[in-house]
Amino acid sequence: MSDHAKKIGEKLNDLLEKNYDAEKGYKKAAENAKDPKIKDIFNKRVSERYRFGHEIKTELKKLDVEPDKGGSTIGSVHRTWIDVKNAFSSDNDESMLEEAITGEEAALEDYKEALGDTDYPMPAETAKVLTQQKIAIELELNKIKQLEEFK
């Protein structure tokens, strides 16, 4: 395996782990949401992040790189923060929306960084997949921000 493929694989596995984490975080948030509309939005994000993970795995296989399993340490911290907010907040839905915004903004930065690496650029097909995922995250982030404004 070339050094380039290895570096691309590392970046894709990083995004894969972060999507696993987002999927788990949204699942936890959906379980705890009181408002059915918010619960529905979180459940849709669970499905979306599951799909993103599979798309990234497909790209990893094209590079002959083994996909990582499980969640990252950073993601575990993020999920724990959601758990703490659930336990101590008087307005859980609003807190979870705020946390979702923070998580999605971080995800956008991760995608921008992976797509913007000029030393190890993504193959065109992979860049297209990641760009589509990034756009979907941006759209959902805007929806979550609008929801949060009305809470």
GUPADO-698023 format. One line per 10 residues: number of its first residue (from 1); their letters; for each residue x, y, z of N, C-alpha, C, CB. Coordinates in Angstrom, 3 decimals, always signed. Glycine has a CB too. Example, Ala and Ser with C-alpha at 12.3 -4.5 7.8 and 13.67 -1.06 7.14 Angstrom:
1> as> +13.190 -5.690 +7.800 +12.300 -4.500 +7.800 +13.200 -3.300 +7.800 +11.308 -4.473 +9.046; +12.850 -2.250 +7.080 +13.670 -1.060 +7.140 +12.900 +0.030 +7.870 +14.084 -0.598 +5.725
//
This chain:
1> msdhakkige> +0.847 -1.183 +0.000 +0.000 +0.000 +0.000 +0.888 +1.240 +0.000 -0.961 +0.002 +1.225; +0.541 +2.179 -0.835 +1.329 +3.410 -0.929 +1.118 +4.271 +0.316 +0.950 +4.205 -2.202; +2.082 +5.161 +0.525 +1.985 +6.104 +1.646 +0.738 +6.975 +1.491 +3.258 +6.992 +1.731; +0.456 +7.354 +0.239 -0.720 +8.189 -0.038 -2.006 +7.465 +0.365 -0.771 +8.572 -1.536; -2.142 +6.203 -0.048 -3.338 +5.418 +0.302 -3.449 +5.248 +1.811 -3.303 +4.036 -0.383; -2.326 +5.049 +2.468 -2.316 +4.894 +3.930 -2.812 +6.173 +4.611 -0.890 +4.542 +4.430; -2.326 +7.318 +4.170 -2.742 +8.610 +4.757 -4.228 +8.875 +4.507 -1.895 +9.771 +4.171; -4.676 +8.597 +3.285 -6.096 +8.772 +2.956 -6.920 +7.834 +3.838 -6.367 +8.491 +1.431; -6.456 +6.597 +3.983 -7.141 +5.620 +4.837 -7.257 +6.096 +6.275 -6.412 +4.291 +4.800; -6.203 +6.697 +6.793 -6.239 +7.225 +8.168 -7.297 +8.324 +8.294 -4.846 +7.775 +8.579
11> klndllekny> -7.335 +9.222 +7.307 -8.327 +10.309 +7.352 -9.748 +9.752 +7.254 -8.076 +11.322 +6.210; -9.942 +8.779 +6.368 -11.274 +8.181 +6.224 -11.680 +7.417 +7.483 -11.309 +7.243 +5.008; -10.738 +6.692 +8.083 -11.065 +5.980 +9.318 -11.398 +6.940 +10.448 -9.911 +5.081 +9.730; -10.725 +8.084 +10.469 -11.043 +9.108 +11.468 -12.487 +9.600 +11.280 -10.044 +10.299 +11.366; -12.859 +9.877 +10.027 -14.234 +10.309 +9.750 -15.224 +9.183 +10.063 -14.377 +10.753 +8.272; -14.841 +7.953 +9.776 -15.703 +6.808 +10.068 -15.984 +6.722 +11.567 -15.055 +5.501 +9.569; -14.947 +6.818 +12.372 -15.112 +6.760 +13.831 -15.989 +7.902 +14.330 -13.745 +6.806 +14.529; -15.797 +9.068 +13.779 -16.596 +10.216 +14.213 -18.057 +10.058 +13.797 -16.022 +11.516 +13.633; -18.293 +9.394 +12.670 -19.678 +9.103 +12.286 -20.297 +8.052 +13.200 -19.740 +8.629 +10.829; -19.507 +7.043 +13.599 -19.991 +6.076 +14.593 -20.406 +6.822 +15.864 -18.894 +5.006 +14.915
21> daekgykkaa> -19.537 +7.732 +16.300 -19.798 +8.485 +17.531 -21.056 +9.339 +17.412 -18.600 +9.372 +17.871; -21.194 +10.004 +16.269 -22.379 +10.846 +16.055 -23.640 +9.979 +16.047 -22.259 +11.642 +14.721; -23.561 +8.832 +15.396 -24.712 +7.920 +15.356 -25.118 +7.511 +16.774 -24.383 +6.661 +14.508; -24.135 +7.139 +17.586 -24.421 +6.726 +18.971 -24.942 +7.900 +19.795 -23.157 +6.139 +19.633; -24.341 +9.072 +19.611 -24.782 +10.263 +20.347 -26.209 +10.646 +19.998 -23.856 +11.435 +20.061; -26.532 +10.605 +18.710 -27.899 +10.924 +18.288 -28.895 +9.877 +18.789 -27.972 +11.027 +16.758; -28.466 +8.633 +18.820 -29.355 +7.577 +19.317 -29.689 +7.836 +20.788 -28.700 +6.171 +19.145; -28.676 +8.183 +21.552 -28.865 +8.483 +22.980 -29.767 +9.717 +23.134 -27.486 +8.720 +23.686; -29.524 +10.730 +22.319 -30.332 +11.950 +22.391 -31.781 +11.659 +22.012 -29.749 +13.040 +21.470; -31.993 +10.836 +20.984 -33.360 +10.491 +20.557 -34.098 +9.754 +21.667 -33.330 +9.627 +19.275
31> enakdpkikd> -33.395 +8.882 +22.364 -34.005 +8.137 +23.474 -34.453 +9.068 +24.594 -33.020 +7.103 +24.024; -33.737 +10.176 +24.767 -34.013 +11.081 +25.889 -34.845 +12.304 +25.516 -32.724 +11.537 +26.486; -35.042 +12.544 +24.232 -35.801 +13.725 +23.810 -37.266 +13.589 +24.219 -35.688 +13.927 +22.282; -37.843 +14.680 +24.644 -39.254 +14.701 +25.051 -40.156 +15.082 +23.868 -39.464 +15.694 +26.224; -39.742 +16.076 +23.115 -40.515 +16.593 +21.987 -40.459 +15.593 +20.827 -39.976 +17.986 +21.540; -41.609 +15.112 +20.343 -41.610 +14.135 +19.242 -40.905 +14.641 +17.979 -43.035 +13.759 +18.898; -40.993 +15.924 +17.704 -40.333 +16.504 +16.527 -38.810 +16.402 +16.659 -40.757 +17.984 +16.340; -38.318 +16.704 +17.844 -36.873 +16.625 +18.099 -36.418 +15.167 +18.078 -36.515 +17.282 +19.462; -37.211 +14.295 +18.687 -36.909 +12.862 +18.684 -36.798 +12.360 +17.242 -38.001 +12.066 +19.457; -37.716 +12.797 +16.387 -37.722 +12.395 +14.980 -36.462 +12.896 +14.260 -38.988 +12.933 +14.276
41> ifnkrvsery> -36.094 +14.129 +14.508 -34.893 +14.696 +13.881 -33.656 +13.908 +14.308 -34.733 +16.196 +14.254; -33.558 +13.609 +15.594 -32.406 +12.851 +16.083 -32.390 +11.445 +15.477 -32.428 +12.768 +17.624; -33.543 +10.800 +15.378 -33.605 +9.462 +14.775 -33.191 +9.498 +13.302 -35.026 +8.882 +14.906; -33.564 +10.547 +12.595 -33.140 +10.682 +11.200 -31.625 +10.853 +11.103 -33.850 +11.874 +10.537; -31.038 +11.558 +12.054 -29.582 +11.715 +12.066 -28.906 +10.378 +12.344 -29.156 +12.759 +13.119; -29.512 +9.536 +13.180 -28.955 +8.201 +13.438 -28.851 +7.439 +12.114 -29.841 +7.410 +14.466; -29.937 +7.417 +11.356 -29.968 +6.702 +10.069 -28.970 +7.309 +9.083 -31.391 +6.734 +9.465; -28.912 +8.631 +9.060 -28.009 +9.313 +8.143 -26.555 +8.956 +8.455 -28.214 +10.835 +8.221; -26.179 +9.008 +9.724 -24.794 +8.720 +10.102 -24.445 +7.249 +9.882 -24.557 +9.097 +11.565; -25.421 +6.368 +10.036 -25.220 +4.952 +9.735 -24.885 +4.804 +8.240 -26.494 +4.111 +10.112
51> rfgheiktel> -25.658 +5.472 +7.409 -25.430 +5.440 +5.955 -24.068 +6.032 +5.610 -26.545 +6.210 +5.211; -23.722 +7.166 +6.234 -22.417 +7.791 +5.996 -21.296 +6.797 +6.303 -22.256 +9.072 +6.860; -21.437 +6.090 +7.420 -20.421 +5.106 +7.807 -20.226 +4.048 +6.740 -20.800 +4.442 +9.117; -21.318 +3.552 +6.201 -21.222 +2.528 +5.158 -20.602 +3.084 +3.876 -22.606 +1.951 +4.858; -20.919 +4.321 +3.556 -20.318 +4.936 +2.373 -18.807 +5.089 +2.548 -20.961 +6.307 +2.096; -18.387 +5.481 +3.739 -16.953 +5.638 +4.014 -16.267 +4.273 +3.984 -16.726 +6.330 +5.389; -16.923 +3.249 +4.531 -16.347 +1.893 +4.486 -16.134 +1.447 +3.042 -17.263 +0.886 +5.223; -17.068 +1.766 +2.180 -16.935 +1.417 +0.762 -15.703 +2.090 +0.161 -18.204 +1.826 -0.020; -15.497 +3.349 +0.511 -14.327 +4.079 +0.002 -13.036 +3.484 +0.555 -14.419 +5.576 +0.370; -13.046 +3.074 +1.811 -11.861 +2.439 +2.408 -11.530 +1.140 +1.684 -12.087 +2.165 +3.913
61> kkldvepdkg> -12.548 +0.358 +1.376 -12.322 -0.921 +0.683 -11.726 -0.699 -0.701 -13.637 -1.710 +0.564; -12.133 +0.370 -1.365 -11.563 +0.690 -2.683 -10.062 +0.948 -2.575 -12.268 +1.922 -3.297; -9.633 +1.477 -1.420 -8.213 +1.760 -1.187 -7.489 +0.558 -0.597 -8.059 +2.960 -0.260; -8.239 -0.513 -0.347 -7.695 -1.719 +0.290 -7.197 -1.416 +1.708 -6.547 -2.303 -0.561; -7.973 -0.574 +2.423 -7.666 -0.210 +3.808 -8.757 -0.787 +4.698 -7.554 +1.348 +3.985; -8.357 -1.381 +5.789 -9.294 -1.989 +6.730 -10.041 -0.904 +7.514 -8.548 -2.940 +7.699; -11.386 -0.934 +7.524 -12.148 +0.034 +8.317 -11.968 -0.212 +9.819 -13.641 -0.032 +7.947; -11.839 +0.873 +10.579 -11.785 +0.773 +12.040 -13.156 +0.410 +12.575 -11.290 +2.097 +12.671; -13.175 -0.248 +13.711 -14.421 -0.590 +14.394 -14.532 +0.260 +15.663 -14.478 -2.121 +14.736; -15.768 +0.534 +16.079 -15.972 +1.218 +17.355 -15.873 +2.721 +17.265 -14.987 +0.731 +18.346
71> gstigsvhrt> -15.944 +3.368 +18.434 -15.963 +4.823 +18.513 -14.667 +5.390 +19.051 -17.104 +5.278 +19.372; -14.443 +6.653 +18.772 -13.217 +7.319 +19.209 -13.340 +7.798 +20.651 -12.892 +8.500 +18.289; -12.208 +8.097 +21.245 -12.183 +8.624 +22.603 -12.879 +9.979 +22.657 -10.736 +8.742 +23.113; -12.626 +10.828 +21.672 -13.263 +12.147 +21.634 -14.776 +11.980 +21.588 -12.767 +12.970 +20.412; -15.244 +11.048 +20.783 -16.677 +10.793 +20.689 -17.247 +10.309 +22.001 -16.961 +9.783 +19.606; -16.501 +9.466 +22.715 -16.970 +8.981 +24.009 -17.148 +10.143 +24.979 -15.988 +7.946 +24.587; -16.230 +11.086 +24.935 -16.338 +12.279 +25.767 -17.588 +13.061 +25.379 -15.076 +13.166 +25.631; -17.840 +13.200 +24.077 -19.010 +13.930 +23.594 -20.289 +13.248 +24.081 -18.999 +14.021 +22.046; -20.370 +11.917 +23.981 -21.557 +11.196 +24.449 -21.727 +11.377 +25.953 -21.459 +9.694 +24.099; -20.625 +11.332 +26.690 -20.708 +11.518 +28.134 -21.244 +12.905 +28.458 -19.333 +11.308 +28.787
81> widvknafss> -20.830 +13.917 +27.699 -21.313 +15.274 +27.917 -22.820 +15.343 +27.709 -20.599 +16.258 +26.981; -23.326 +14.652 +26.679 -24.772 +14.599 +26.468 -25.438 +13.952 +27.684 -25.117 +13.812 +25.165; -24.843 +12.876 +28.204 -25.396 +12.202 +29.376 -25.438 +13.132 +30.588 -24.576 +10.954 +29.703; -24.372 +13.896 +30.800 -24.328 +14.836 +31.923 -25.409 +15.895 +31.767 -22.940 +15.500 +32.027; -25.551 +16.441 +30.573 -26.585 +17.451 +30.340 -27.968 +16.865 +30.579 -26.485 +18.009 +28.912; -28.187 +15.605 +30.199 -29.480 +14.968 +30.438 -29.774 +14.881 +31.927 -29.515 +13.571 +29.814; -28.750 +14.586 +32.696 -28.940 +14.382 +34.126 -29.184 +15.689 +34.882 -27.738 +13.680 +34.703; -28.561 +16.777 +34.449 -28.598 +17.996 +35.251 -29.368 +19.162 +34.655 -27.235 +18.432 +35.508; -29.823 +19.042 +33.438 -30.488 +20.156 +32.798 -31.982 +20.130 +33.052 -30.214 +20.148 +31.318; -32.550 +21.312 +33.248 -34.003 +21.392 +33.434 -34.712 +21.392 +32.079 -34.381 +22.663 +34.240
91> dndesmleea> -33.973 +21.659 +31.022 -34.559 +21.697 +29.688 -33.737 +20.789 +28.777 -34.611 +23.159 +29.131; -33.951 +19.469 +28.887 -33.122 +18.488 +28.196 -33.099 +18.662 +26.686 -33.598 +17.117 +28.522; -34.263 +18.864 +26.084 -34.307 +18.965 +24.627 -33.434 +20.114 +24.133 -35.750 +19.155 +24.147; -33.538 +21.260 +24.768 -32.733 +22.405 +24.347 -31.238 +22.116 +24.522 -33.131 +23.660 +25.147; -30.880 +21.494 +25.637 -29.475 +21.157 +25.875 -28.958 +20.182 +24.830 -29.298 +20.565 +27.273; -29.785 +19.211 +24.478 -29.362 +18.234 +23.473 -29.257 +18.883 +22.093 -30.345 +17.050 +23.429; -30.140 +19.819 +21.792 -30.035 +20.550 +20.522 -28.737 +21.350 +20.479 -31.251 +21.490 +20.328; -28.410 +22.009 +21.586 -27.167 +22.779 +21.659 -25.961 +21.865 +21.463 -27.065 +23.518 +23.009; -26.017 +20.704 +22.092 -24.914 +19.751 +21.972 -24.822 +19.203 +20.550 -25.089 +18.599 +22.975; -25.967 +18.981 +19.909 -25.983 +18.519 +18.521 -25.347 +19.568 +17.610 -27.429 +18.213 +18.063
101> itgeeaaled> -25.638 +20.831 +17.875 -25.043 +21.925 +17.084 -23.521 +21.901 +17.233 -25.613 +23.312 +17.534; -23.057 +21.770 +18.453 -21.616 +21.709 +18.705 -20.991 +20.529 +17.965 -21.335 +21.600 +20.217; -21.644 +19.374 +18.045 -21.124 +18.182 +17.385 -21.106 +18.312 +15.869 -21.942 +16.982 +17.777; -22.153 +18.885 +15.309 -22.225 +19.032 +13.852 -21.224 +20.068 +13.348 -23.643 +19.425 +13.426; -21.020 +21.129 +14.107 -20.010 +22.122 +13.718 -18.619 +21.492 +13.718 -20.045 +23.342 +14.672; -18.346 +20.643 +14.713 -17.063 +19.934 +14.761 -16.945 +18.978 +13.570 -16.917 +19.155 +16.098; -18.036 +18.298 +13.235 -18.026 +17.368 +12.092 -17.707 +18.115 +10.798 -19.393 +16.640 +11.966; -18.307 +19.285 +10.624 -18.032 +20.069 +9.417 -16.548 +20.419 +9.312 -18.876 +21.351 +9.410; -15.947 +20.774 +10.437 -14.518 +21.095 +10.429 -13.698 +19.867 +10.044 -14.073 +21.624 +11.809; -14.081 +18.693 +10.558 -13.375 +17.457 +10.227 -13.467 +17.165 +8.727 -13.948 +16.277 +11.036
111> ykealgdtdy> -14.644 +17.348 +8.165 -14.828 +17.113 +6.729 -14.031 +18.125 +5.906 -16.322 +17.188 +6.357; -14.082 +19.394 +6.304 -13.338 +20.433 +5.573 -11.845 +20.127 +5.596 -13.607 +21.836 +6.183; -11.356 +19.692 +6.748 -9.937 +19.367 +6.890 -9.565 +18.187 +5.986 -9.601 +19.042 +8.365; -10.382 +17.138 +5.994 -10.094 +15.958 +5.175 -10.149 +16.295 +3.685 -11.086 +14.830 +5.496; -11.114 +17.098 +3.301 -11.269 +17.452 +1.885 -10.246 +18.490 +1.422 -12.671 +17.978 +1.635; -9.729 +19.272 +2.350 -8.832 +20.369 +1.996 -7.355 +20.038 +2.068 -9.098 +21.513 +2.874; -7.022 +18.798 +2.418 -5.622 +18.398 +2.548 -4.972 +18.334 +1.169 -5.505 +17.032 +3.269; -4.079 +19.276 +0.880 -3.431 +19.316 -0.431 -2.229 +18.369 -0.496 -2.989 +20.743 -0.755; -1.675 +17.972 +0.651 -0.558 +17.024 +0.650 -1.026 +15.614 +0.278 +0.124 +17.006 +2.027; -2.211 +15.266 +0.770 -2.788 +13.946 +0.490 -4.242 +14.115 +0.050 -2.696 +13.016 +1.745
121> pmpaetakvl> -4.444 +14.591 -1.172 -5.815 +14.820 -1.640 -6.592 +13.511 -1.800 -5.795 +15.575 -2.968; -7.877 +13.613 -1.559 -8.768 +12.464 -1.704 -8.917 +12.117 -3.190 -10.159 +12.757 -1.063; -9.073 +10.829 -3.490 -9.441 +10.472 -4.869 -10.767 +11.147 -5.221 -9.549 +8.913 -5.042; -10.985 +11.437 -6.495 -12.157 +12.202 -6.922 -13.468 +11.579 -6.451 -12.168 +12.325 -8.431; -13.626 +10.263 -6.592 -14.870 +9.605 -6.162 -15.093 +9.753 -4.663 -14.844 +8.121 -6.536; -14.019 +9.576 -3.906 -14.106 +9.696 -2.447 -14.436 +11.132 -2.059 -12.782 +9.249 -1.780; -13.792 +12.085 -2.716 -14.068 +13.499 -2.430 -15.527 +13.821 -2.706 -13.154 +14.415 -3.268; -16.087 +13.242 -3.758 -17.495 +13.478 -4.080 -18.402 +12.950 -2.966 -17.859 +12.813 -5.422; -18.123 +11.740 -2.481 -18.912 +11.150 -1.384 -18.822 +12.028 -0.139 -18.420 +9.710 -1.062; -17.610 +12.427 +0.224 -17.421 +13.239 +1.435 -18.059 +14.619 +1.287 -15.924 +13.388 +1.747
131> tqqkiaiele> -17.991 +15.186 +0.096 -18.608 +16.490 -0.139 -20.122 +16.395 +0.020 -18.247 +17.017 -1.544; -20.714 +15.335 -0.502 -22.158 +15.138 -0.341 -22.530 +14.977 +1.131 -22.624 +13.910 -1.138; -21.705 +14.255 +1.879 -21.963 +14.092 +3.311 -21.834 +15.431 +4.036 -20.993 +13.060 +3.921; -20.815 +16.198 +3.679 -20.600 +17.509 +4.313 -21.796 +18.429 +4.053 -19.293 +18.164 +3.786; -22.291 +18.428 +2.825 -23.450 +19.265 +2.488 -24.670 +18.831 +3.290 -23.754 +19.194 +0.973; -24.862 +17.530 +3.438 -25.992 +17.019 +4.227 -25.872 +17.463 +5.687 -26.059 +15.472 +4.141; -24.659 +17.429 +6.233 -24.442 +17.871 +7.616 -24.756 +19.364 +7.735 -22.977 +17.583 +8.068; -24.318 +20.154 +6.764 -24.600 +21.601 +6.788 -26.107 +21.860 +6.779 -23.933 +22.306 +5.578; -26.822 +21.153 +5.933 -28.280 +21.339 +5.861 -28.951 +20.966 +7.178 -28.873 +20.500 +4.718; -28.545 +19.846 +7.743 -29.145 +19.406 +9.004 -28.754 +20.323 +10.154 -28.729 +17.972 +9.319
141> lnkikqleef> -27.541 +20.823 +10.126 -27.106 +21.771 +11.158 -28.003 +23.000 +11.136 -25.622 +22.179 +10.949; -28.317 +23.502 +9.958 -29.203 +24.669 +9.853 -30.589 +24.358 +10.413 -29.320 +25.126 +8.386; -31.108 +23.163 +10.135 -32.418 +22.767 +10.682 -32.386 +22.707 +12.202 -32.849 +21.405 +10.118; -31.315 +22.132 +12.744 -31.195 +22.011 +14.197 -31.080 +23.400 +14.829 -29.968 +21.138 +14.576; -30.318 +24.291 +14.198 -30.186 +25.660 +14.718 -31.540 +26.362 +14.726 -29.174 +26.469 +13.874; -32.330 +26.169 +13.663 -33.661 +26.792 +13.612 -34.549 +26.230 +14.717 -34.320 +26.566 +12.229; -34.502 +24.943 +14.917 -35.287 +24.315 +15.987 -34.881 +24.859 +17.343 -35.119 +22.791 +15.961; -33.569 +24.957 +17.550 -33.051 +25.422 +18.830 -33.472 +26.853 +19.122 -31.541 +25.315 +18.852; -33.571 +27.670 +18.078 -33.996 +29.072 +18.261 -35.415 +29.163 +18.790 -33.892 +29.839 +16.943; -36.243 +28.182 +18.461 -37.645 +28.209 +18.894 -37.890 +27.510 +20.216 -38.507 +27.583 +17.850
151> k> -36.845 +26.992 +20.807 -36.993 +26.297 +22.096 -36.923 +27.275 +23.246 -35.913 +25.222 +22.262
//
